[in-house]
Amino acid sequence: MSNPDHSTRLARAKFRAWHRGTREADYTIGCFFDTFHEGWDEAQLIWFEKLLDAEDVDILAWALGTAEAPAEFHGPQLEALRKLDYVRI
């Protein structure tokens, strides 16, 4: 089986971002995806795919700054996640 292309991986990531199980996580992670995914390169998409593997409570804590994210998530995308200015309800 071949590896999925970039657009297929983005479609999967969008679905996973918007179907987390709690409304808070859906809005936080889904809105983050909707706002920033255009133009993601391979490294940025890999970062987001790894983020999607994390537990919702951890992601929300990292976004809110109540817990320190693992070093593998540090960088500009985590800083964008922490701003929370992308959540439009």
For each residue, the residues with C-beta under 8 A, 3 or more apart:
1:
2:
3:
4: 8 9 12
5: 8 9
6: 9 10 42 45
7: 10 11
8: 4 5 11 12
9: 4 5 6 12 13 45 49
10: 6 7 13 14 37 40 45
11: 7 8 14 15
12: 4 8 9 15 16
13: 9 10 16 17 33 37 45 48 49 52
14: 10 11 17 18 30 33 34 37
15: 11 12 18 19
16: 12 13 19 20 52
17: 13 14 20 26 29 30 32 33 48 52
18: 14 15 26 29 30 33
19: 15 16 26
20: 16 17 25 26 29 30 56
21: 25 26 56
22: 25 26 56
23: 26 27
24: 27 28 56 60
25: 20 21 22 28 29 56 59 60
26: 17 18 19 20 21 22 23 29 30
27: 23 24 30 31 87 89
28: 24 25 31 32 59 60 63 81 84 87
29: 17 18 20 25 26 32 33 51 52 56 59
30: 14 17 18 20 26 27 33 34
31: 27 28 34 35 86 87 88
32: 17 28 29 35 36 80 81 86 87
33: 13 14 17 18 29 30 36 37 48
34: 14 30 31 37 86
35: 31 32 86
36: 32 33 40 77 80 86
37: 10 13 14 33 34 40 48
38:
39:
40: 10 36 37 44 45 48
41: 44 45
42: 6 45 46
43: 46 47
44: 40 41 47 48 77
45: 6 9 10 13 40 41 42 48 49
46: 42 43 49 50
47: 43 44 50 51 73 75 77
48: 13 17 33 37 40 44 45 51 52 77
49: 9 13 45 46 52 53
50: 46 47 53 54 72 73
51: 29 47 48 54 59 73 81
52: 13 16 17 29 48 49
53: 49 50
54: 50 51 58 59
55: 58 59
56: 20 21 22 24 25 29 59 60
57: 60 61
58: 54 55 61 62 67 69
59: 25 28 29 51 54 55 56 62 63 81
60: 24 25 28 56 57 63 64
61: 57 58 64 66 67
62: 58 59 65 67 68 69 73 78 81 82
63: 28 59 60 81 82 84
64: 60 61 82 84
65: 62 82
66: 61
67: 58 61 62
68: 62
69: 58 62 73 74 78
70: 73
71: 74
72: 50
73: 47 50 51 62 69 70 77 78
74: 69 71 78
75: 47 78 79
76: 79 80
77: 36 44 47 48 73 80 81
78: 62 69 73 74 75 81 82
79: 75 76 82 83
80: 32 36 76 77 83 86
81: 28 32 51 59 62 63 77 78 84
82: 62 63 64 65 78 79
83: 79 80 86
84: 28 63 64 81 87
85:
86: 31 32 34 35 36 80 83
87: 27 28 31 32 84
88: 31
89: 27
